[in-house]
C-alpha cells in the first residue's frame, strides 16, 4: 500500500443510467466551433478544417449539476450546451469507424466559460486555461450507455429561467462524434474514462447569479443547475 504525504484527491465519476457502477473520469477534452452557425458567430470558417481542442481538468466536472458557484475573476460567465462522449476504450490514431466503437456512452454537458478572460487571452495570443479550466466549469448529466440507444442525432437546447437560449441538432455538427474522437486520437493517446465535449450550437450567452439552467439532448437525461 502506497503512503502519501496527504490524502489523494477523490476520483471524480458520473452515474450511469440503469447501472449501479459509476463511470470513472480520467480527463476532459473539448472541441471548438463544431457547428457552422456558431463558427460564423465567432467569425470562423465553418468549412471542414481540422477541429481544434482544449482541455479542462477532471476536477472541473460537476456530476448531475445542482448548485454551481459563480466563478471569481469574471463578469461575463457564458453557457455552452454540448453532447458529451464518454470513452470505454482507448486508442491512438484510430479510424473514425473504430472510434465509434470506443464510445461507452453519451451525456449532456455545459461548457462554462469566463468569456471576458477568453477574449483578453485571444487578443494577446495567450492560452485559454483560466477562461475554460476553472473549478465547477463542466457540469455533466448522467451517462446513457451507447449499447442502450442509437447515437444521438436529434435536438439539443439550453434554457435559462425557462427561456430557450440555445437550440440546434446533433446532426448539424461539422464533425461527427466518431470523427471528433478519431481526430483527438491523433493528438493524445485516448483511454477509458476520457470525456469529450463535442461542440456547441449558436446562442451562447451570459449567466447571472440565481439563474436556473436546463440543458437537454434528445434521448438523454436532462442536466439542471443553478448559478449561486
Secondary structure, 3 states (H helix, E strand, C coil): CCCCCCCCCCCCEECECCCCCCEECCEEEEEECCEHHHHHHCCCCCCCCCCEEEEECHHHEEECCEEECCCCCCCCEEECEEEEEEECCCECCCCHHHHHHHEEEEEEEEECEEHHHHHHHHHCCCCCHHHHCCCCCEEECCEEEHHHCCCCCCEEEEEECCEEEEEEEHHHECCCHHHHHHHHHCCCCECCCEEEECCCCCCCEECCCCCEEEEEECCCCCEEEEEC
